[in-house]
């Protein structure tokens, strides 16, 4: 395994850059770009959308905050 996972940093930078660009274009009132709150409001209109977002929230919380914290899980 590489000592410095540069490709991982690059992928995260591109993802966050795309997210910020989307929100910036939406807030600049460019036609065709809804804001993130508009997109979430549309998804949460339906119960299955709420469950999917909840599952994604749990998955992200597990991977960002719990996974890799072995010192908390020692027996």
N, C-alpha and C positions, 0 to 999 in steps of 0.2 A: 504494500500500500504506500502511496506517495506521502511524503512528509507534509507537503502543502497542497491541499486540494483546491488549486486555483480554478479549476473548471466549476466546482461547486459555488465558489464566490461569484464567478462570472454569471452563472445561471441565476442566482439570487438577485444580483444587481440588475440583470435584464428584466426579471419578473417585476421587481419593485419599480424600475424605470418605466415599464409599460403601464403599470398601475397608476403611477403618478401622471404619466402623459395622458392616459384616458380621463382621469379626473380633471386635469387641467384643461383639456379640450372641452369637456362637458361644462365646466364652470365658465369657459369663455363663450358659451352659447354657440358652439359649432353644431350645425344640424347633424343629426344621426348619432350623437354621443350622449346617452343618458348618464346622469351622475350615478355614483355607486349606490347612493341611498335610493334612487329611483329603481335601480336594478334589484336591490334587495327587497324593496317594497313589492315589486312585481312577483318575485319568487315566493315571498312570504304570504302572498294572497291565498295560496293553496296549502292545505295541511301537509301534503307530501313534500312540498318545498320547505316547510318549517322543519320537518323531520330530517331532510337531507342536510340543511344548514346546521342543525343541531349535531348530526353525526360528524360533519366536517369540523365543527368547533371542538368536539371531543377528540377527534383524531389529531387535530393541530395541537391541542393542549397536551395530549399524551406525548407527541413527538418533540415538541419544543421545550416542555418543562419537566417531564418525568423520565423519558428515555435518556439514558446516559448518566443519571444521577444514582450511581451504584452505592454511594455512601449512605443514602437514605433507605436503601433496600437490603442492607446487610442483616444477616440473622445472627 
